[in-house]
Each structure stands twice: as structure tokens, then as C-alpha cells.
Amino acid sequence: MSEDPVEQPAPVVRPEVWETYGPADLSAVPVFAGGFINFGYWHGVDLDRPLSQDDRIRSEQDLYRHVLDAVAPRGGRAVEIGCGLGLGCALALDEYGPAAVTGVDIHPQQLRRAREANSPLLAARPQRLRFVLGAAESLPLADAEFDCLYSVEAVQHFPDLSAFAREAARVLRPGGRVAVAGFFSVDGVPAPQERLAGLLETFASGLDIARPVSRLAQALTGAGFADVRADSIGPQVWPGWDRWLARLWAPGTWPRNFMTAWEQQILDYYLVTAARPEAAQGPCPAPPG
């Protein structure tokens, strides 16, 4: 196992992702309070009263907790793919007791912000937290380096789910677990890309990629994972997210169409989990060609 990132060329960043997470700095947009960049898991928030910024931050933290509960990182080595500002890495380190956490992000500006936001923690625990530049499909990490891998609301940007799944299998030890939270088109819905592009600017621009959740489940199975599950957590995400958006956007504006897409059963939010079998020996082989 290598403690240092594996040397690789700088990853290619799609233009829509470069702009949104670089110069535009999505983390500074008020709707993403507290520096997290996710829609939130609102199960513990009373949606019948006016929402506060503390409610919003709690929802973002609780989405991380829901994902981290699925991989149980205590005592092991954890890696987050698409770590953004690294606040989820810090939460994992503080609340779940892993031996170490590595945050990987494809955007160099995001990594710079992550190191700035977590500078006290990096100084206090240099052996337990690091941030690495890399793409989900080509991770600059050693074989069998981690006990668990997780990703929170980044998968909608990954161009190649099969490559991501193979890399997840490669960097996990036998018995390691993976958990991915994100939004996907609902299986069986016709023309999801066209319909979502008509409702949501993020799909129209190409920032978000419309794929059925079964595509990720199949990719994980194909990479050798077992116990693959895709569970909808939409009821804990969409109503609260829409209530929060209502503070800033009127009905009929495109951000409110996330709720519309869910109500029309085009889009949903899922937690996808899987395990690398204990019997696995070494990294999963890459496909021929």
C-alpha cells in the first residue's frame, strides 16, 4: 500500500464541470449553505415550519451521515470521490473514527479550497487527512488501499460509470464497501435525457448526465461487487430540497423542477451500496481492449 498518491497526468475536466466548480464556485451559492454541495437528507427536519440555515446545514451533514452509516468506516481507511470542499471528509474523520480519510476531486480549484477550509485539521492530523487530484474513472490511488469508498452527489458528473466501478474495486480491499448517493433517472422511463433537459438547466447544459440507476448497479456487479442495492431516498430528499429552494425561487422556475421531475417519476435520488467479496484476490482486471 502506498501512502502517497500514484503519479498520473492531470485529469481532463469537462467544460461544464470546470466552470461550475471553478470560476463559478458552486459552494459559494447561498442555496448550498455552510460549504457543502448537496441537496440534503431532510428526514429529521420539520418541513411544516420555516426553514433556517441551521436546518439546511443539518440536512447536508445528515446526507453524509446516511452514506457513511452504510460503509461503517470506523478504524479503516476511507476515500471520498468528488470531495468538493472536503467538509464531508472532516465530518467522517470527526464522527466515524476512521484511521484516515482521503478526499479525491477532479477540480484543482476545489482541492485548493478544500485545503484552505480544512487547514487546521490538516495541520493537526496530517497522517489522517489528505486531498488528492484525480478523476473517478482513473484514481491516483494504490491497489487495495482502502476499506471503504463513498461518494455524495458527484456521480451525476461521472462520464463512465463502468470505469468508476472498476476503479472502486481496484482500490478497495477484499471485504471493502462502497456507497454512492446521487440522482438518476428512474428505470424504464422513456427519453429521460430529453425530458430532464426540458425541465432542468443542469441537464440541458450537460453538467448533469441522465442515466438510470440500474446502470450504476450493473457497473458495480460487472466490476465484481456483491450485494449491490439501489434504494430510493427521494422522499427524504426532494420535499425538503424544494422547500429550501422556495426561499429563493418561485414556482415554475427551473430549480423548482427537480420536484416536478420527481413527481413525474422521471428522476429520483438513490443510495447505491455494494461490497467487494472477501474471496477477491488482488485488483479486478481491466476489460480487454
N, C-alpha and C positions, 0 to 999 in steps of 0.2 A: 504494500500500500504506500502510495506517495502522499506526503503531507503538502506538497506544492502542486499548483495547477500544471497539467500537462500542456506543454507549449503547442499552440495551434495558431494559424493565421486569425486575424480579427474577423469575427463573423460578419456576413453580409446582412444588413438590416433593410427590410422592405421600407420604401419611402414613407408610407403612411405611418408605420410604427416609428420611424426615425423622427418625424415631425411631432407626433402626438406625445411621445415620451421624452423628447429632447427639447427643441426650442419652445414648444407649446407647454411643456411641463404640466401634464395632466394632474400630477399630485398637488399642484397649487390651485386647482379649480375648487371653488368653495363647496361644491357638492361632495367632494372627497375630503371630508373633514379629518383633520388630525394626521394627514400624510399617508394614510392607507389609500389604496386604489382598488376598492371592490364595492359591490352593491350591498353587501351586508347580509347577515343572518339575524332576522328580527324576532326570533321566537320568544325572547324574554322582554320585549319592549311593548308597552301598552300603546297600540295604534289608535286608540279611541281618544287620546288626549294630544295636545300639541307636542310635536317632537322637538327635542333640544339637540344641541350639538353633542352633548354627552351621550344621548341616545344613539346618535349616528356613529360616534366613535365606538361605542359598545357593540353595535351591530357589526362593524368591520372587524373588531377584535374577536367577536363570537364566531364569525365565519372561519377565522384561523383556528379557533379552538375546536370547532366542529371537525375540521380537516385533521388537525393534529391528534384529536382523540382517536381517529381511525388508524393512525400509524404508530401510536404509542412510542414516541422517541426516547423515553427515559433511559438514560445510561448508554445509548447508542450514538452513532454518528448520523446526522440528518443533513439533507440537502434540499433547498427550495429552488425550484426552477421558475424564473420570472419573478425575482425577489423585489423588484422596484426599489423603494427607499429602505428596504431591509427591516421595517418595523415588525413584520411577521417573524423574521429570524430572531429579533430581540425578544419578542413575546415567547417564542418557543424556548429560547435559552433560559429565560427567567422563570417560566411557569411549568415547563415539562422536563427539565433536568437532563437534556441530552449531554453526552460527553463533549460534542462540538456541533456547530451548525455552519454550513457553507451556503451562502446565497449566490446564485448564478443569475445574471441578467445579460441580455444581448446588447443593451444600450450603454455605451460608456458614460454618457451624462447621468444616467440613472445610478450607475455604480459610484460615480463621484458624489452624488447627493447622498447615497446610502452610507458611504464612508464618513461624510460630514455629519449626517443625522445620528450616527452611532459612534461618533469618535470617542466619547467617554467609555463606552462598553468595549470598544476595540482596544483602548489603552489598558483597561482593567483586566480584560480576558483575552489577550492576543492569541492564546492557544485554543480558544474555544469558539471564536467567531472570525470568519473571513468572507470576503466578497470577491467573486471571480467573473471575468468577462467571458461569455460563451453563449452559444445557441442551444436550444433544446434538442436539436437534431444532431449535434456534434459537440458533446460535453467535454470540456478540457479537464477531465477527472479520471482518476485511475480505476482500473477494473476492480470490482468488488470492494469499493472504498467505503460504502455506506450501508447502514442498517435500515434506513427509510428515506424515501424521496416523496416530496409533496409539491403541489403547485396550486396556487389560489388565483383564479380568474386571469390566467395568462394563456390558457390552451386555445382560446379563440383566435390567437395570433399565430399559432404554430403552423407553418405551411405543410409539414409532412408528419402526420401522426404515427405512421409506421416507424419512421426513423427515430422519433421521440421514444416510442415504446422499446425499440431495440437498445437505445442508449440507456434507458431506465433499467433494463435488465442487465446491461453490462456493468453499470456502476454499483448495483446492489449486490450484497452478499446473499448466498442461499438463505432463504427464510425472511429476506427483507420485504418490506411492504411499501406500496405506492398508493397515494391518494391524490386525486385531481378534482378540483372544484371549478366549474365553469358552465357557461351556457352553450347549448347545442340546439340544433333543430330537432323536432320531435320525429322519431322514427315513423316512416310511412307517409309523412306529409308531402304532398306534391309541390314541386318547384319551390323549395324553401329559399334558395338564394334570391330568386326574383321577388318573391313575396316579402322577404325581410328587407331587401334593398328598397322596396317601395315604401316601407314603414320607417326604417331606421337609417340615418346618415352613416353610421359606422359600418354598416354592411354595404351601403351604396358606394362608399369611398374605397372599400377593400380593406379597411382596418381590421374588421372582424370577418372571419371566414365561416360561412354557413355549412355545417356538416351534421349528420345525425349522430347522436350519442353512441349508437352501435358501432360507428366507425372507430372510435377510440377503444371500445371494448374488444372489437375484433383485432385491432392492432396489438393490444396487450396480450391477448390469447396467442396471436401469431408469434409474439416475441418470447413465448414460453411461460407466461404468467398463469397462475391458477387462481381459483376463487374470485373470478372477475365479476364485479357487481356494478350496476349503474342505477343509482337511486335518485329519484326526483326529490329535490328540496325546494322546489318552486314555491310552495305555499309559505315557506319561511323566508323567502327572498323577495318575491315580486310585490306583494301588497305593501310591505314596509318601504321598499325602494321607491315605489310610486308615491307613497305618502310623503316621503322626503323630497322627491322631485317637485311635488306640488307646491313647495315653498318658493320655487324659483321659476317654474314653467307652468303655463296654462294648459288646460286640456286641449288636445289637438296638435300641440307642438311635438316635434319628433321625439324628444326624450321620453315623453309620456307613452309613446307607442311600444315601449318594452312591455308594459302591462297589456296593451292591446294584442301584441304578438303572443303573449302567454294565454290570454283569454281565448284567442282564436286557435290555440293548440298548434302553433307553428314553432314556438320557441319555448324552451324550459331550462331550468337550472338543475344541474346534476352534481352529485358526488360519486365519482368513479373510483373504485378501490380494487386492489389485486395484491397477490403475494407471489414472490419468487419461490418456487418449490425448494424445500430443504435438500432434495436429492440433486439439485443442479450442480454441475461441476464447471467452474470457470465461466467466462463470459459467453453469452449466447452468440452463435456465429452469425455473421452478416450474410444476407442472401447473395446468391451468385450474381455476377454481373456488376 
